[in-house]
């Protein structure tokens, strides 16, 4: 596996994001029918000082009982690590503009996507999952045929 050294130094990676959202349809029990949108999210890892600062601010807000500001702080953190998007290979991007054309990867469209709670939550879950646990183990799982380690397409270090 080859890795661009600048991407490694900046700890950028991509990961599949799945967004579940309520539709205008109801099922036979009058419960919302949920749809799913898939895309590839472009991420950057937060540095240790950024992560510490965020946790300190969040803990202070929780102790003060300021839930509203804590929610806004969480949304602001997503803006720091979500840096772009692209369609899943072989699929259309599920998000369109007012002219029904696929969204382009621009700062304005990233901001629009982050207005959706469902998208923000999915981005946060995907980032957290990619960054937690045994990074070396994730990137060196044995192949189904045994023997050599499988090549990971997502850099999680």
Backbone torsions as a table, in degrees:
resi	resn	phi	psi	omega
1	UNK	NA	130.3	176.1
2	UNK	-97.6	146.9	-179.9
3	UNK	-139.0	129.0	174.8
4	UNK	-64.5	125.8	-175.1
5	UNK	-63.9	-33.8	177.8
6	UNK	-66.5	-40.5	177.5
7	UNK	-63.4	-39.4	178.7
8	UNK	-65.6	-44.6	179.6
9	UNK	-63.7	-36.1	179.5
10	UNK	-88.7	-4.0	179.3
11	UNK	52.4	56.7	175.3
12	UNK	-96.0	146.9	177.1
13	UNK	-155.8	167.0	176.8
14	UNK	-120.3	151.3	177.7
15	UNK	-154.4	149.5	177.5
16	UNK	-70.5	129.3	178.7
17	UNK	-114.2	130.4	175.6
18	UNK	-118.4	120.4	-178.1
19	UNK	-106.7	125.1	173.9
20	UNK	-103.9	131.7	-176.3
21	UNK	-141.0	147.0	178.1
22	UNK	-73.5	143.0	177.4
23	UNK	-105.5	-178.4	177.5
24	UNK	-82.3	-3.2	-179.6
25	UNK	-88.0	152.4	175.1
26	UNK	-121.0	148.1	176.1
27	UNK	-85.4	-173.9	-177.0
28	UNK	-64.0	-20.0	177.5
29	UNK	-96.4	13.6	-179.0
30	UNK	60.5	31.8	175.1
31	UNK	-102.9	150.3	-178.7
32	UNK	-61.9	141.9	172.4
33	UNK	-89.5	131.8	-177.3
34	UNK	-101.1	140.2	173.8
35	UNK	-103.5	167.9	179.0
36	UNK	-130.5	134.6	174.8
37	UNK	-120.7	136.8	-180.0
38	UNK	-123.0	139.5	174.3
39	UNK	-157.2	167.9	176.3
40	UNK	-96.1	122.9	177.3
41	UNK	-93.3	140.1	174.7
42	UNK	-100.6	128.3	-175.3
43	UNK	-125.7	158.7	165.4
44	UNK	-129.2	144.3	-179.7
45	UNK	-79.2	143.4	174.7
46	UNK	-77.1	140.0	177.0
47	UNK	-69.7	163.3	178.8
48	UNK	-58.7	-45.7	178.0
49	UNK	-61.4	-38.9	177.6
50	UNK	-63.0	-44.3	-179.2
51	UNK	-64.9	-42.3	178.7
52	UNK	-63.3	-44.1	179.7
53	UNK	-60.2	-44.4	179.9
54	UNK	-61.6	-46.8	-179.4
55	UNK	-62.9	-40.1	178.8
56	UNK	-61.9	-46.6	178.9
57	UNK	-63.2	-43.0	-178.0
58	UNK	-65.0	-43.8	178.5
59	UNK	-62.3	-41.2	178.7
60	UNK	-62.8	-41.2	179.3
61	UNK	-67.1	-40.8	178.7
62	UNK	-64.6	-42.4	178.9
63	UNK	-63.7	-34.3	179.3
64	UNK	-80.1	-7.8	-179.2
65	UNK	74.4	20.0	-178.4
66	UNK	-91.4	75.1	-176.1
67	UNK	-63.3	-41.3	-177.9
68	UNK	-59.4	-47.9	179.7
69	UNK	-67.6	-34.4	177.6
70	UNK	-63.2	-40.4	177.6
71	UNK	-63.6	-44.4	178.4
72	UNK	-62.7	-37.9	178.4
73	UNK	-64.2	-41.2	176.9
74	UNK	-61.4	-41.2	177.8
75	UNK	-65.1	-39.0	178.1
76	UNK	-64.9	-33.5	179.6
77	UNK	-66.3	-38.3	178.4
78	UNK	-59.0	-38.4	178.2
79	UNK	-60.7	-28.3	-178.9
80	UNK	-76.4	-32.5	-175.9
81	UNK	-106.9	-16.8	177.0
82	UNK	-91.1	113.2	-171.9
83	UNK	-117.5	-0.5	178.6
84	UNK	171.7	-179.7	-177.0
85	UNK	-157.6	162.1	176.0
86	UNK	-156.4	162.8	178.0
87	UNK	-72.0	157.5	171.4
88	UNK	-67.6	138.8	-178.4
89	UNK	-53.9	128.6	179.4
90	UNK	83.2	2.3	179.9
91	UNK	-126.0	160.1	174.5
92	UNK	-84.9	150.1	173.7
93	UNK	-64.3	131.2	-174.6
94	UNK	-75.4	-9.2	-177.4
95	UNK	-105.2	135.6	-179.5
96	UNK	-125.1	163.9	175.8
97	UNK	-91.2	-171.2	-178.5
98	UNK	-64.9	-18.6	179.2
99	UNK	-99.5	14.4	179.4
100	UNK	63.9	25.0	175.3
101	UNK	-98.3	148.0	179.1
102	UNK	-57.6	139.8	176.9
103	UNK	-60.1	144.1	173.9
104	UNK	-97.4	155.3	-177.3
105	UNK	-79.1	87.3	178.3
106	UNK	-128.0	158.7	176.7
107	UNK	-57.3	-36.0	179.9
108	UNK	-65.8	-41.7	-179.6
109	UNK	-73.4	-31.6	173.5
110	UNK	-61.7	-44.4	178.7
111	UNK	-60.4	-42.1	177.4
112	UNK	-61.7	-44.1	179.7
113	UNK	-61.1	-35.9	-177.6
114	UNK	-74.7	-7.3	175.1
115	UNK	-73.8	-18.3	179.9
116	UNK	-89.9	123.0	178.3
117	UNK	-59.9	-40.2	-178.4
118	UNK	-63.0	-41.2	178.9
119	UNK	-67.6	-46.8	179.2
120	UNK	-57.0	-46.6	-179.0
121	UNK	-62.8	-41.5	179.2
122	UNK	-65.4	-40.2	177.9
123	UNK	-63.0	-43.3	179.4
124	UNK	-63.0	-46.1	180.0
125	UNK	-60.5	-44.9	-178.0
126	UNK	-64.5	-44.1	178.9
127	UNK	-60.5	-48.5	-178.0
128	UNK	-61.5	-43.8	179.8
129	UNK	-62.9	-42.1	-178.9
130	UNK	-67.8	-29.4	-174.5
131	UNK	-96.0	-11.2	-175.4
132	UNK	-93.4	162.2	171.8
133	UNK	79.5	-156.8	-173.6
134	UNK	-83.8	95.2	-178.1
135	UNK	-60.6	-45.8	-179.5
136	UNK	-63.3	-41.9	178.5
137	UNK	-63.0	-39.9	178.5
138	UNK	-62.1	-37.6	-175.4
139	UNK	-88.7	1.8	-178.5
140	UNK	-136.2	34.5	177.5
141	UNK	-67.1	140.1	179.9
142	UNK	-64.5	147.1	177.5
143	UNK	-72.3	157.9	-179.5
144	UNK	-57.7	-30.1	179.8
145	UNK	-79.6	-2.8	-177.3
146	UNK	80.4	176.6	176.9
147	UNK	85.0	-116.8	-171.4
148	UNK	-70.0	155.3	179.2
149	UNK	-73.2	145.4	177.2
150	UNK	-71.0	147.7	178.1
151	UNK	-85.8	127.2	179.0
152	UNK	-85.7	139.7	178.1
153	UNK	-96.0	-6.3	179.2
154	UNK	-117.7	121.4	176.1
155	UNK	-79.7	120.8	-178.2
156	UNK	-117.7	16.3	178.4
157	UNK	-98.7	NA	NA
